Amino acid sequence: MVILRTKEIRAMEIEEIQKKLDELKAEHSKIVSKSAAAGIYEDPGKVKELKRTIARVLTIMSEKTKEN
């Protein structure tokens, strides 16, 4: 999964942002459940970056909905 930058997210429409958010959450839950079964994280940096990207997307989505 490509990590989205703020500029890229702001350029999207709300529907596109929601779709990306769903993809990011699905990937995050897959990694977390897989690591819970194994007991260790494959790539802790990826989990951290996914969390940050999800937070970034949610923040920008909130800003966009307040504007409209």
N, C-alpha and C positions, 0 to 999 in steps of 0.2 A: 504494500500500500504506500502510495506517495503521500508524504506529509504535506499538508496544505499550508500555505503562507497566508498571512492576513490580507494582503492585496488580492490574492486569488479568491478568497472567500467573499470579500466585499464585492467583487465583480459579478458574483453569482446571484441568481434569483433565489427567493426563499424556498421554492420547491426543490431546486437543485441542492441547496444547503441542507435541507431536511434529508434528502436522499443520501448525501455524503455522511451526514451524522449517523444515519442508520447503519451504513457500511462500517464506519469507524467503531461504533458500539458493538456490532456483531464480531468484528475482528478482535476487539479487546476482550470480549467475553470468551471467545474461542481460545485465546492465548491464556487467559486466567484459568479457565477450566482445565485446559490441557496441563498447565503447570501444577494445578492443585492435585491432579491425579498422579503426576510424576514426583511431586514434592519439591521441585526446583524450577526456576524460570530459565527458559532457553536464552532469552535476550532481555535482561532487565531494562536496558536502555530503550528498547522498542516499546515496552509497556509504559514507561515514563513519558515518552514522546507521544504515544497514542492518547494518554490521559490529558496531556497539555493541548493537543490538537482538538480533542473533544471539548475541552473548556473554552478554547478559542472560538470554535464554531458556535457553541451555545451563547457566548457573549455577543458575538456579531449578530446572531439571529435575534437576540433580545433587542439589540440596538435597532435593527431594521424594523422590527414589529412596532417599536415605540415611535418610529418616524412616521409610519403610516397610520 
